[in-house]
Amino acid sequence: MAIWDKWRKGLERTRQALRARLEDLGGKGASRDEMLDAVEEALITADCGVAIAREVRAALARRPIEDMPDAFREELGRLAGPASPLRFAEQGPTVWLLVGINGAGKTTTAGKLAELYGRAQGRKVVLAAADTYRAAATEQLAVWAQRAEADLISGRERQDPASVAFQAIEQAEKRHADLVIVDTAGRLHNRQGLLDELGKIGRAVSRALEGAPHEVLLVVDGATGQNALAQAQGFLGAVPLTGICVTKLDGAAKGGSLLAVRKALDLPVKLVGLGEGLEDMVAFDPAAYVEGMAPAFGAK
């Protein structure tokens, strides 16, 4: 499937919901104010949030009514921001740290990244099972490690997660691995003790390897809509986040939550999950996102 078709399929629910709202509230022959109202309500329905909906409305209000479809896409593109590729170390192993709440999809994301950026591209990968509180997480990561032909470093039950991450980097250097992906335990965004532990993991990674971690990705469940925003804000300050991975974006008509999280954190979206398949974890493409999400005001 072509990449743009993948985006259209993954965001189909959001696009259909936007189109329905625009047609219901605006429609052909609608006045300027009716169209602006339709756009604002459509964006709120897609979980972009009130602030973004009003910002887009204000921008469109400055344009002729016939320019609204193009202006709508331009505003979504501006809010989505530029593409931001994942960072790799210039020499030695690259270290990516995945953080987020329970159920966001961190372990699955770690496994998919090991396959997509590891085995498929000829890199040797170490997966670090730093979720030592949930045996199922280690078991799930072990399955991915076997599939991606990656090495798995895991600890004892309830072992200090920071020590597991440190050990994984030590082993990666000894084994001349190219990429270390650290899967951390899910933690509530409003539990300071758990967030402090996450900071400890980040410091351990930095001590183990100068310049690491090269990415600290906040994994957010896009299907949760505005709840994703509250989750994301809670992680600010716990670790130096470098980007966002939005999973399950195809799960509901809430594709606009990506824009809300990006605006709130002022961080680039780097990865997006558009389905359950391995090939459905893709690098964020702002242009494809806009075309996948935005209806052409009544076009099919």
C-alpha positions as CSV (number, residue, x, y, z in Angstrom):
1,M,0.0,0.0,0.0
2,A,1.4,3.4,-0.9
3,I,2.2,5.6,2.1
4,W,-0.4,8.2,1.3
5,D,-3.0,5.6,1.0
6,K,-2.0,4.2,4.4
7,W,-2.5,7.7,5.9
8,R,-5.9,8.1,4.3
9,K,-7.0,4.6,5.5
10,G,-5.6,5.2,9.0
11,L,-7.3,8.6,9.4
12,E,-10.5,7.7,7.6
13,R,-12.7,7.8,10.7
14,T,-11.5,11.3,11.5
15,R,-11.9,12.5,7.9
16,Q,-15.4,11.2,7.7
17,A,-16.4,12.8,11.0
18,L,-15.0,16.1,9.8
19,R,-16.8,15.9,6.5
20,A,-20.1,15.0,8.2
21,R,-19.8,17.9,10.6
22,L,-18.9,20.4,7.8
23,E,-21.8,19.2,5.6
24,D,-24.3,19.3,8.5
25,L,-23.3,22.7,9.7
26,G,-22.2,24.4,6.6
27,G,-23.1,22.8,3.3
28,K,-23.3,24.4,-0.1
29,G,-24.4,28.0,-0.2
30,A,-23.5,28.5,3.5
31,S,-22.6,31.9,4.6
32,R,-19.1,32.8,5.7
33,D,-20.0,32.7,9.4
34,E,-21.8,29.4,9.0
35,M,-18.7,27.9,7.3
36,L,-16.5,29.2,10.1
37,D,-18.8,27.8,12.7
38,A,-18.7,24.5,10.9
39,V,-14.9,24.4,10.8
40,E,-14.6,25.3,14.5
41,E,-17.1,22.6,15.6
42,A,-15.6,20.0,13.3
43,L,-12.2,20.5,14.8
44,I,-13.5,20.3,18.3
45,T,-15.3,17.1,17.3
46,A,-12.0,15.7,16.0
47,D,-10.4,16.5,19.4
48,C,-8.1,19.2,18.3
49,G,-9.3,21.2,21.3
50,V,-11.1,24.5,21.6
51,A,-7.9,26.6,21.5
52,I,-6.8,25.1,18.1
53,A,-10.3,25.2,16.7
54,R,-10.6,29.0,17.5
55,E,-7.1,29.6,16.2
56,V,-7.9,28.0,12.8
57,R,-11.2,29.8,12.7
58,A,-9.5,33.1,13.2
59,A,-7.0,32.4,10.4
60,L,-9.7,31.4,8.0
61,A,-11.7,34.5,8.8
62,R,-9.0,36.5,7.3
63,R,-9.2,34.7,3.9
64,P,-11.8,34.9,1.2
65,I,-14.5,32.2,1.5
66,E,-13.4,30.6,-1.8
67,D,-9.9,30.1,-0.2
68,M,-11.2,28.2,2.8
69,P,-10.4,24.7,1.7
70,D,-6.8,25.5,0.9
71,A,-6.5,27.7,4.0
72,F,-7.9,24.9,6.1
73,R,-5.1,22.6,4.9
74,E,-2.5,25.2,5.3
75,E,-3.5,25.8,9.0
76,L,-3.5,22.1,9.7
77,G,0.0,21.8,8.1
78,R,1.3,24.7,10.2
79,L,0.0,23.2,13.4
80,A,1.4,19.8,12.5
81,G,4.8,21.2,12.2
82,P,7.7,20.0,10.0
83,A,8.9,16.5,9.7
84,S,11.5,15.5,12.4
85,P,13.4,12.3,11.7
86,L,14.5,10.1,14.6
87,R,18.1,10.9,15.7
88,F,21.0,8.4,15.6
89,A,24.3,8.6,17.3
90,E,27.3,9.5,15.0
91,Q,29.3,6.7,16.5
92,G,28.6,3.9,19.0
93,P,25.1,2.7,19.9
94,T,22.0,4.9,19.5
95,V,19.7,4.9,22.6
96,W,16.0,5.6,22.4
97,L,13.9,5.7,25.6
98,L,10.2,5.2,25.4
99,V,7.9,6.6,28.2
100,G,4.2,7.0,28.7
101,I,1.2,5.8,30.7
102,N,-0.1,2.2,30.9
103,G,-1.8,1.0,27.8
104,A,-0.3,3.7,25.5
105,G,1.5,1.0,23.4
106,K,5.1,1.4,24.5
107,T,6.1,-2.2,24.4
108,T,4.5,-2.8,21.0
109,T,6.2,0.4,19.7
110,A,9.6,-0.8,21.0
111,G,9.1,-4.1,19.2
112,K,8.1,-2.5,15.9
113,L,11.0,0.0,16.1
114,A,13.4,-2.9,16.6
115,E,12.0,-4.5,13.4
116,L,11.7,-1.4,11.3
117,Y,14.8,0.5,12.3
118,G,16.9,-2.6,13.2
119,R,16.6,-5.8,11.4
120,A,14.9,-4.4,8.3
121,Q,17.8,-1.8,7.9
122,G,20.6,-4.1,8.9
123,R,21.2,-2.7,12.4
124,K,21.9,-4.9,15.5
125,V,19.4,-4.0,18.2
126,V,19.3,-4.5,22.0
127,L,15.8,-4.3,23.6
128,A,15.9,-3.3,27.2
129,A,12.9,-4.6,29.3
130,A,13.0,-1.8,31.9
131,D,9.4,-2.5,32.9
132,T,10.3,-4.8,35.8
133,Y,6.9,-4.6,37.5
134,R,4.9,-6.4,34.9
135,A,6.1,-9.9,33.7
136,A,3.8,-9.7,30.7
137,A,5.7,-6.7,29.4
138,T,9.0,-8.7,29.4
139,E,7.4,-11.7,27.8
140,Q,5.8,-9.5,25.1
141,L,9.2,-7.8,24.4
142,A,10.9,-11.2,24.3
143,V,8.5,-12.2,21.4
144,W,9.4,-9.0,19.6
145,A,13.1,-9.6,20.2
146,Q,13.0,-13.0,18.6
147,R,11.0,-11.7,15.7
148,A,13.4,-8.8,15.1
149,E,16.5,-10.9,15.8
150,A,17.4,-8.5,18.6
151,D,19.1,-9.2,21.9
152,L,16.9,-8.8,25.0
153,I,18.2,-7.5,28.3
154,S,15.8,-8.0,31.2
155,G,16.1,-7.9,35.0
156,R,14.6,-9.7,38.0
157,E,11.1,-8.9,39.0
158,R,11.0,-5.5,40.6
159,Q,14.7,-4.9,39.9
160,D,15.6,-1.2,39.7
161,P,14.6,-0.2,36.2
162,A,17.5,2.2,35.9
163,S,20.0,-0.6,36.5
164,V,18.4,-2.6,33.6
165,A,18.7,0.3,31.3
166,F,22.4,0.8,32.3
167,Q,23.1,-2.9,31.8
168,A,21.5,-2.9,28.4
169,I,23.8,-0.1,27.2
170,E,26.9,-1.8,28.6
171,Q,25.9,-5.0,26.8
172,A,25.2,-3.1,23.6
173,E,28.7,-1.7,23.6
174,K,30.3,-5.1,24.3
175,R,28.2,-6.7,21.5
176,H,28.8,-3.8,19.1
177,A,25.1,-3.2,18.8
178,D,23.8,-0.2,16.8
179,L,20.6,0.6,18.6
180,V,19.3,0.3,22.1
181,I,15.5,0.7,22.7
182,V,14.5,1.0,26.3
183,D,10.9,0.1,27.2
184,T,9.9,1.6,30.5
185,A,7.0,0.8,32.8
186,G,3.8,2.7,32.3
187,R,3.2,5.3,34.9
188,L,0.5,7.6,35.8
189,H,1.2,11.2,34.8
190,N,0.1,12.5,38.2
191,R,2.2,10.2,40.4
192,Q,5.3,12.2,41.2
193,G,7.2,9.2,42.7
194,L,6.9,7.2,39.5
195,L,7.9,10.2,37.4
196,D,11.0,10.7,39.7
197,E,11.9,7.1,38.9
198,L,11.7,7.8,35.2
199,G,14.1,10.7,35.7
200,K,16.5,8.2,37.4
201,I,16.3,6.0,34.3
202,G,17.2,8.9,32.1
203,R,20.2,9.8,34.3
204,A,21.4,6.2,34.3
205,V,21.3,6.1,30.5
206,S,23.3,9.3,30.4
207,R,25.9,7.9,32.8
208,A,26.2,4.7,30.8
209,L,26.8,6.5,27.5
210,E,27.8,10.1,26.8
211,G,25.2,11.8,24.7
212,A,22.4,9.3,25.4
213,P,19.5,9.1,25.3
214,H,19.4,10.3,21.7
215,E,15.6,10.2,21.7
216,V,13.1,10.3,24.6
217,L,9.8,9.6,23.0
218,L,6.5,10.1,24.8
219,V,4.2,7.4,23.6
220,V,0.6,8.7,23.6
221,D,-2.6,6.8,22.7
222,G,-4.2,8.9,20.0
223,A,-7.6,7.2,20.4
224,T,-8.0,8.7,23.9
225,G,-8.5,12.2,22.4
226,Q,-8.2,15.1,24.9
227,N,-7.2,12.7,27.7
228,A,-4.0,12.2,25.7
229,L,-3.3,15.9,26.3
230,A,-3.5,15.6,30.1
231,Q,-1.3,12.5,30.0
232,A,1.3,14.3,27.9
233,Q,1.5,17.4,30.1
234,G,2.2,15.3,33.2
235,F,5.5,14.0,31.8
236,L,6.9,17.5,31.1
237,G,9.9,17.9,33.4
238,A,10.2,14.3,34.4
239,V,12.7,13.6,31.5
240,P,13.9,15.7,28.7
241,L,11.4,14.7,26.0
242,T,12.6,15.0,22.4
243,G,9.5,13.9,20.5
244,I,6.1,12.3,20.5
245,C,4.9,8.9,19.2
246,V,1.1,8.9,18.7
247,T,-0.3,5.3,18.6
248,K,-3.7,3.9,17.6
249,L,-4.5,7.0,15.5
250,D,-6.9,4.9,13.4
251,G,-8.9,3.7,16.5
252,A,-11.4,6.5,16.6
253,A,-12.4,9.8,15.0
254,K,-9.9,11.7,17.2
255,G,-7.0,12.3,14.8
256,G,-6.9,16.0,15.9
257,S,-5.5,15.0,19.3
258,L,-2.1,14.8,17.6
259,L,-2.3,18.5,17.0
260,A,-3.4,19.2,20.5
261,V,-0.6,17.3,22.1
262,R,2.0,18.8,19.7
263,K,0.9,22.3,20.5
264,A,0.8,21.7,24.2
265,L,4.2,20.2,24.4
266,D,5.9,22.2,21.6
267,L,7.6,19.0,20.6
268,P,7.8,17.3,17.2
269,V,5.6,14.3,16.3
270,K,8.1,11.7,15.2
271,L,6.1,8.5,14.8
272,V,2.5,7.6,14.2
273,G,0.7,4.3,14.5
274,L,-2.0,3.9,11.8
275,G,-3.0,0.3,12.5
276,E,-2.0,-2.9,14.2
277,G,0.3,-4.2,11.5
278,L,4.1,-3.9,11.6
279,E,4.0,-1.7,8.5
280,D,1.5,0.7,10.2
281,M,4.1,2.3,12.4
282,V,5.4,5.1,10.2
283,A,7.5,8.2,10.5
284,F,5.4,11.3,10.8
285,D,4.7,13.0,7.5
286,P,2.9,16.3,8.0
287,A,1.7,16.6,4.4
288,A,0.3,13.0,4.4
289,Y,-1.3,13.7,7.8
290,V,-3.1,16.8,6.5
291,E,-4.3,15.1,3.3
292,G,-5.4,12.0,5.3
293,M,-7.4,14.0,7.8
294,A,-8.8,17.0,5.9
295,P,-12.0,16.6,3.8
296,A,-12.3,18.9,0.8
297,F,-15.4,20.5,2.2
298,G,-17.8,18.0,0.7
299,A,-15.4,16.2,-1.7
300,K,-15.2,12.4,-1.4
